[in-house]
Amino acid sequence: MGDRYTYPPGAAPRPQPPAGLGLPYARRAGAVAGVVLGMTASLAVALVTASLTGSTAVLIAVGALLAAAQKVLCDATRIGPPGHVIFTFVSSAALFAPQRPEQIPGHLALTLGAGAFAWLVALAPALVRREGPERRAVARALTAAAECAADPGPRTRNAAAAAVHAAWQCLLASGRPTPVRRSLERLVVHAEGAFAAPRPGGGGAAGPDRLRAWAALTRARGPVPAPPPAPGTADELYGIDAERAALRAPEGRRAARRALLRRLGPGSPLLPVAVRTLAGCALAGYLCAALGVGRPYWAIVTAASLYQANITLSWNRALQRTLGNLLGVLVFAAVLPVSRISPLALVCCCLFFSFAAEALITRNYWLGSVAVTPMALLVLEFGGAHPAGELIGDRVLDTVLGAVAGFLAATLVTNRRAAGRVERALDATGRARAEAERTGADPGAAPEARDRARRTLTASLVELREAGDTAAGEWWQRALPEQRLLAAERAGHRTLAATAQRRGPGGATPPAVHAPSIGAE
């Protein structure tokens, strides 16, 4: 645990499932419903604006404001990819489609109807595999813990901490405990022990091969593995039940709302990113309008799609987006003759590229963009044939201008609040580590208190890593406290290892061995 490591500037974010798909079905229902309502509200604003004015300047301003609001709300709610991009695509396209006020209710009704159908599709797998999202989350935690146990190091340790934390969050958000969920919780206890004490025999942890075998069985369609109880399993499950009850209580729901409001309130590091989005989308739209491009909303969407957690990631996204769109234009030129054979051929082409985009976008962004671009261009064919050269030329110009304007705005609007987030994360990690040491060393502490303190420490370490990666990828920042970051992570993981080793059968707690304090070498 004493190895030295640094935060790679702008480290790529961990892959996430698409919006709502990483949540248990009980929570997915609410998340997808929220997405549908947010999409409908954005579309309503766009349609009303389009029906009231034909001024390109006003339409671009409203499109940029919507894009900024969508960006900050999606980041604050942590809905997951593709985040605000689809919202911005739909609302920006609607802004530049001629509308009459009497048409708006029909459009919104169709949107809600399509959203209801999408809601049913998103929840349909629950009929055949009720615990599917929980199984996938636990399988990812077991796989990450196996990698950490096989090759302990800063990268694998942080990946395992994030995966185990995500698995606990998924299980906490699930419905009533079932036999399958109980088995999944026992598996996460094994994964937690493996990453907390990743060395042979450490904390009674299962070996990498066994963890990988459990992950494969958990991900498959057969029965969930029933592992032997790990040390402290009974206490851990008792603590999970107590924490689940607390989260569902009124005070737990109020705490969740307060956390969301803090992410949206003054001083939030999300607000400079929203300003970047507003400035970049407006600049891209007005630049395209000045050059006479007929569809400036493409430039707005391109600019909006660039903004990530920091400027380094935004630069990477700009390159990926530009490459993917340019290649996608070539694909569109190749399939356009096929799509014009008949309306059925056009529908089939759109369905194919829609499926390809969903399958690829969360795995490889530029490759997903290759599928998104022809799909977006083919959608225009439903309103009538357009000259291929005009569509291709406009798309290329909008892509380049949108990427340049969007990244220019990201460069000019700095996010100096990212360093403040690191300071807050350091303080929270220090408090969580002290609480974990206190409850672990107190023989009279309730089992649920010890396990809640350990999970809180894991969550704080995940947040600390995310805050550090975000700040390291920003420019024009005050110097980051790198030594404090390293020491806090080392001490936090040592505390997790110490608490894992102190968990004996039935929750017995041997004499405590305190982890080194922050700054100890």
Stockholm file with secondary structure:
# STOCKHOLM 1.0

chainA/1-521         MGDRYTYPPGAAPRPQPPAGLGLPYARRAGAVAGVVLGMTASLAVALVTASLTGSTAVLIAVGALLAAAQKVLCDATRIGPPGHVIFTFVSSAALFAPQRPEQIPGHLALTLGAGAFAWLVALAPALVRREGPERRAVARALTAAAECAADPGPRTRNAAAAAVHAAWQCLLASGRPTPVRRSLERLVVHAEGAFAAPRPGGGGAAGPDRLRAWAALTRARGPVPAPPPAPGTADELYGIDAERAALRAPEGRRAARRALLRRLGPGSPLLPVAVRTLAGCALAGYLCAALGVGRPYWAIVTAASLYQANITLSWNRALQRTLGNLLGVLVFAAVLPVSRISPLALVCCCLFFSFAAEALITRNYWLGSVAVTPMALLVLEFGGAHPAGELIGDRVLDTVLGAVAGFLAATLVTNRRAAGRVERALDATGRARAEAERTGADPGAAPEARDRARRTLTASLVELREAGDTAAGEWWQRALPEQRLLAAERAGHRTLAATAQRRGPGGATPPAVHAPSIGAE
#=GR chainA/1-521 SS CCCCCCCCTTCCCCCCCSTTTTSCHHHHHHHHHHHHHHHHHHHHHHHHHHHHCCCHHHHHHHHHHHHHHHHHHHHHHTCCTTTHHHHHHHHHHHHTSCCCGGGHHHHHHHHHHHHHHHHHHHHGGGGTCTTHHHHHHHHHHHHHHHHHHHSCSHHHHHHHHHHHHHHHHHHHHSSSCCHHHHHHHHHHHHHHHHHHSCSTTGGGCCCHHHHHHHHHHHHSSSCCCCCCCCTTHHHHHHHHHHHHHHHHSHHHHHHHHHHHHHHHSTTCTHHHHHHHHHHHHHHHHHHHHHTTCSCHHHHHHHHHHHCCSSHHHHHHHHHHHHHHHHHHHHHHHHHHHHHTSCHHHHHHHHHHHHHHHHHHTTTCHHHHHHHHHHHHHHHGGGGCCCCHHHHHHHHHHHHHHHHHHHHHHHHHSCCTHHHHHHHHHHHHHHHHHHHHHHHHHCTTSCHHHHHHHHHHHHHHHHHHHHHHHHHHTCSSCCCCCHHHHHHHHHHHHHHHHHHHHHCCGGGCCCCCCCCCCTTCC
#=GC SS_cons         CCCCCCCCTTCCCCCCCSTTTTSCHHHHHHHHHHHHHHHHHHHHHHHHHHHHCCCHHHHHHHHHHHHHHHHHHHHHHTCCTTTHHHHHHHHHHHHTSCCCGGGHHHHHHHHHHHHHHHHHHHHGGGGTCTTHHHHHHHHHHHHHHHHHHHSCSHHHHHHHHHHHHHHHHHHHHSSSCCHHHHHHHHHHHHHHHHHHSCSTTGGGCCCHHHHHHHHHHHHSSSCCCCCCCCTTHHHHHHHHHHHHHHHHSHHHHHHHHHHHHHHHSTTCTHHHHHHHHHHHHHHHHHHHHHTTCSCHHHHHHHHHHHCCSSHHHHHHHHHHHHHHHHHHHHHHHHHHHHHTSCHHHHHHHHHHHHHHHHHHTTTCHHHHHHHHHHHHHHHGGGGCCCCHHHHHHHHHHHHHHHHHHHHHHHHHSCCTHHHHHHHHHHHHHHHHHHHHHHHHHCTTSCHHHHHHHHHHHHHHHHHHHHHHHHHHTCSSCCCCCHHHHHHHHHHHHHHHHHHHHHCCGGGCCCCCCCCCCTTCC
//
